[in-house]
Amino acid sequence: MRKLLPAILIVLAILALESSGWGQCSMCRTALESSPEGKFLASSFAHGILMLLFLPYIIFGTIATVVVRAYRKKSKDQL
């Protein structure tokens, strides 16, 4: 299971970042796509919103993992 978890997380991250329609409302999308250079900006805007959504969870998960591993190592050393 431990070897499978990173692969699952990578696949989920790729799927979440692949869709250009997620993470933005229809009004924002329409306003950004009104000009030719706005289409590229709309795509970047959507990816930026997704990063703002996922990065705090990734940072918190990393910190929590480090803390749990340190706690387990400390309790294992005391035995």
Residue frames as a rotation matrix with the C-alpha (Angstrom) as fourth column:
MET 1
0.566 0.824 0.000 0.00
0.824 -0.566 0.000 0.00
0.000 0.000 -1.000 0.00
ARG 2
0.408 -0.473 -0.781 2.85
0.214 -0.782 0.585 2.41
-0.888 -0.406 -0.218 0.76
LYS 3
-0.696 -0.685 0.214 4.28
0.334 -0.045 0.941 1.95
-0.635 0.727 0.260 -2.71
LEU 4
-0.321 0.679 0.660 0.89
0.930 0.095 0.355 2.54
0.178 0.728 -0.662 -4.30
LEU 5
0.414 0.563 -0.715 0.01
0.750 -0.657 -0.083 5.75
-0.517 -0.502 -0.694 -2.43
PRO 6
-0.312 -0.551 -0.774 2.52
-0.010 -0.813 0.582 8.07
-0.950 0.189 0.248 -4.18
ALA 7
-0.938 -0.001 0.347 1.41
0.340 0.194 0.920 6.79
-0.069 0.981 -0.182 -7.58
ILE 8
-0.025 0.999 0.034 -2.23
0.995 0.022 0.098 7.46
0.098 0.037 -0.995 -6.73
LEU 9
0.317 0.097 -0.943 -1.41
0.476 -0.877 0.070 10.96
-0.820 -0.471 -0.324 -5.50
ILE 10
-0.710 -0.630 -0.314 0.55
0.004 -0.449 0.893 11.75
-0.704 0.633 0.321 -8.67
VAL 11
-0.726 0.509 0.463 -2.29
0.653 0.297 0.697 10.57
0.217 0.808 -0.548 -10.88
LEU 12
0.289 0.874 -0.390 -4.82
0.942 -0.333 -0.047 12.64
-0.171 -0.354 -0.920 -8.90
ALA 13
-0.006 -0.373 -0.928 -2.61
0.203 -0.909 0.364 15.74
-0.979 -0.186 0.081 -9.14
ILE 14
-0.932 -0.352 0.089 -2.21
0.135 -0.109 0.985 15.32
-0.337 0.930 0.149 -12.90
LEU 15
-0.392 0.867 0.309 -5.96
0.870 0.240 0.430 14.88
0.299 0.437 -0.848 -13.37
ALA 16
0.364 0.540 -0.759 -6.74
0.789 -0.611 -0.056 17.89
-0.495 -0.579 -0.648 -11.20
LEU 17
-0.160 -0.525 -0.836 -4.31
-0.005 -0.846 0.533 20.16
-0.987 0.090 0.132 -13.02
GLU 18
-0.804 -0.202 0.559 -5.23
0.494 0.294 0.818 18.96
-0.330 0.934 -0.137 -16.51
SER 19
0.060 0.933 0.354 -8.75
0.998 -0.069 0.013 20.34
0.036 0.352 -0.935 -16.71
SER 20
-0.848 -0.402 0.346 -8.85
0.430 -0.903 0.002 23.97
0.311 0.151 0.938 -17.81
GLY 21
-0.162 0.891 0.425 -12.49
0.002 -0.431 0.903 24.45
0.987 0.147 0.067 -16.82
TRP 22
0.360 0.282 -0.889 -12.15
0.829 0.342 0.443 23.70
0.429 -0.896 -0.111 -13.14
GLY 23
-0.163 -0.504 -0.848 -11.63
0.929 -0.367 0.040 26.38
-0.331 -0.782 0.528 -10.58
GLN 24
-0.967 -0.109 -0.230 -13.14
0.062 -0.977 0.202 29.36
-0.247 0.181 0.952 -12.34
CYS 25
-0.121 0.990 -0.072 -16.59
0.255 -0.039 -0.966 30.76
-0.959 -0.136 -0.247 -12.69
SER 26
0.104 0.238 0.966 -18.26
0.971 0.184 -0.150 31.31
-0.213 0.954 -0.212 -16.05
MET 27
0.964 0.263 -0.044 -18.24
0.252 -0.952 -0.173 35.10
-0.087 0.156 -0.984 -15.69
CYS 28
0.378 -0.904 -0.199 -14.51
-0.351 -0.339 0.873 35.23
-0.856 -0.260 -0.446 -15.05
ARG 29
-0.273 -0.467 0.841 -13.85
0.536 0.652 0.536 32.91
-0.799 0.597 0.072 -17.95
THR 30
0.488 0.545 0.682 -16.00
0.870 -0.246 -0.426 34.96
-0.064 0.801 -0.595 -20.34
ALA 31
0.948 -0.147 -0.281 -14.32
-0.107 -0.982 0.152 38.20
-0.299 -0.114 -0.948 -19.30
LEU 32
0.099 -0.993 0.062 -10.84
-0.285 0.031 0.958 36.78
-0.953 -0.112 -0.280 -19.75
GLU 33
-0.362 -0.250 0.898 -11.53
0.622 0.653 0.433 35.09
-0.694 0.715 -0.081 -23.09
SER 34
0.681 0.698 -0.220 -12.89
0.329 -0.560 -0.760 38.22
-0.654 0.446 -0.611 -24.76
SER 35
0.588 -0.553 -0.590 -9.52
-0.783 -0.571 -0.245 38.96
-0.202 0.607 -0.769 -26.43
PRO 36
0.682 -0.345 -0.645 -6.99
-0.217 0.746 -0.629 36.70
0.698 0.569 0.434 -28.21
GLU 37
-0.439 -0.898 0.021 -4.32
-0.264 0.107 -0.959 37.11
0.859 -0.426 -0.284 -25.53
GLY 38
-0.146 0.488 0.860 -7.02
-0.986 -0.137 -0.090 36.63
0.074 -0.862 0.502 -22.91
LYS 39
0.761 0.421 -0.494 -7.42
-0.435 0.896 0.092 32.97
0.481 0.145 0.865 -23.87
PHE 40
-0.049 -0.858 -0.512 -3.88
0.265 0.483 -0.834 32.23
0.963 -0.176 0.204 -22.69
LEU 41
-0.693 -0.175 0.699 -4.49
-0.515 -0.558 -0.650 34.36
0.504 -0.811 0.297 -19.61
ALA 42
0.337 0.902 0.271 -7.69
-0.899 0.222 0.377 32.42
0.280 -0.371 0.886 -18.86
SER 43
0.615 -0.189 -0.766 -5.80
0.089 0.981 -0.170 29.13
0.783 0.036 0.620 -18.94
SER 44
-0.504 -0.863 -0.031 -3.11
0.213 -0.089 -0.973 30.54
0.837 -0.497 0.229 -16.64
PHE 45
-0.397 0.465 0.791 -5.80
-0.816 -0.574 -0.072 31.96
0.421 -0.674 0.608 -14.37
ALA 46
0.682 0.692 -0.238 -7.46
-0.543 0.697 0.469 28.56
0.491 -0.190 0.850 -14.05
HIS 47
0.267 -0.666 -0.696 -4.16
0.446 0.726 -0.524 26.87
0.854 -0.170 0.491 -13.16
GLY 48
-0.668 -0.513 0.539 -3.41
-0.165 -0.605 -0.779 29.60
0.726 -0.609 0.319 -10.63
ILE 49
0.099 0.798 0.594 -6.74
-0.926 -0.145 0.350 29.05
0.365 -0.584 0.725 -8.91
LEU 50
0.785 0.172 -0.595 -6.10
-0.072 0.980 0.188 25.30
0.615 -0.105 0.782 -8.74
MET 51
-0.232 -0.932 -0.277 -2.67
0.399 0.169 -0.901 25.90
0.887 -0.320 0.333 -7.20
LEU 52
-0.587 0.074 0.806 -4.19
-0.616 -0.687 -0.386 28.20
0.525 -0.723 0.449 -4.60
LEU 53
0.515 0.852 0.092 -6.65
-0.758 0.402 0.513 25.42
0.401 -0.334 0.853 -3.82
PHE 54
0.831 -0.118 -0.543 -4.23
0.137 0.991 -0.007 22.49
0.539 -0.068 0.839 -3.54
LEU 55
-0.053 -0.992 0.114 -0.94
0.034 -0.116 -0.993 23.95
0.998 -0.048 0.039 -2.27
PRO 56
-0.109 -0.003 0.994 -2.05
-0.923 -0.370 -0.102 24.64
0.368 -0.929 0.038 1.34
TYR 57
0.845 0.457 0.279 -3.19
-0.526 0.806 0.272 21.02
-0.101 -0.376 0.921 1.67
ILE 58
0.667 -0.674 -0.316 0.09
0.270 0.615 -0.741 19.74
0.694 0.409 0.593 0.24
ILE 59
-0.249 -0.771 0.586 2.13
-0.364 -0.486 -0.795 21.93
0.898 -0.411 -0.160 2.59
PHE 60
0.158 0.385 0.909 0.04
-0.985 -0.003 0.173 20.93
0.070 -0.923 0.379 5.61
GLY 61
0.966 0.230 -0.121 0.23
-0.233 0.972 -0.013 17.25
0.114 0.041 0.993 4.66
THR 62
0.302 -0.936 -0.181 4.00
0.163 0.237 -0.958 17.42
0.939 0.260 0.224 4.32
ILE 63
-0.370 -0.415 0.832 4.42
-0.685 -0.483 -0.545 19.10
0.628 -0.771 -0.105 7.70
ALA 64
0.483 0.629 0.609 2.01
-0.872 0.404 0.276 16.63
-0.073 -0.665 0.744 9.34
THR 65
0.875 -0.212 -0.435 3.90
0.031 0.922 -0.387 13.68
0.483 0.325 0.813 7.83
VAL 66
-0.120 -0.985 0.128 7.22
-0.056 -0.122 -0.991 14.98
0.991 -0.126 -0.040 9.15
VAL 67
-0.236 0.089 0.968 5.77
-0.922 -0.336 -0.194 15.53
0.308 -0.938 0.162 12.61
VAL 68
0.781 0.590 0.202 4.14
-0.623 0.752 0.214 12.06
-0.026 -0.293 0.956 12.74
ARG 69
0.646 -0.609 -0.461 7.33
0.185 0.711 -0.679 10.35
0.741 0.353 0.572 11.60
ALA 70
-0.361 -0.794 0.490 9.41
-0.341 -0.377 -0.861 12.24
0.868 -0.478 -0.135 14.16
TYR 71
0.095 0.500 0.861 6.90
-0.993 -0.011 0.116 11.33
0.067 -0.866 0.496 16.89
ARG 72
0.945 0.278 -0.170 6.95
-0.283 0.959 -0.005 7.65
0.162 0.053 0.985 15.90
LYS 73
0.269 -0.928 -0.257 10.73
0.159 0.307 -0.938 7.60
0.950 0.211 0.230 15.76
LYS 74
-0.387 -0.383 0.839 10.98
-0.686 -0.489 -0.540 9.24
0.616 -0.784 -0.073 19.17
SER 75
0.416 0.618 0.667 8.51
-0.900 0.386 0.203 6.81
-0.132 -0.684 0.717 20.76
LYS 76
0.893 -0.157 -0.421 10.30
-0.019 0.923 -0.385 3.85
0.449 0.351 0.821 19.10
ASP 77
-0.070 -0.992 0.101 13.67
-0.079 -0.096 -0.992 5.02
0.994 -0.077 -0.072 20.46
GLN 78
-0.161 0.063 0.985 12.28
-0.935 -0.330 -0.132 5.25
0.316 -0.942 0.112 24.00
LEU 79
0.841 0.533 0.096 11.30
-0.538 0.802 0.259 1.56
0.061 -0.270 0.961 24.01
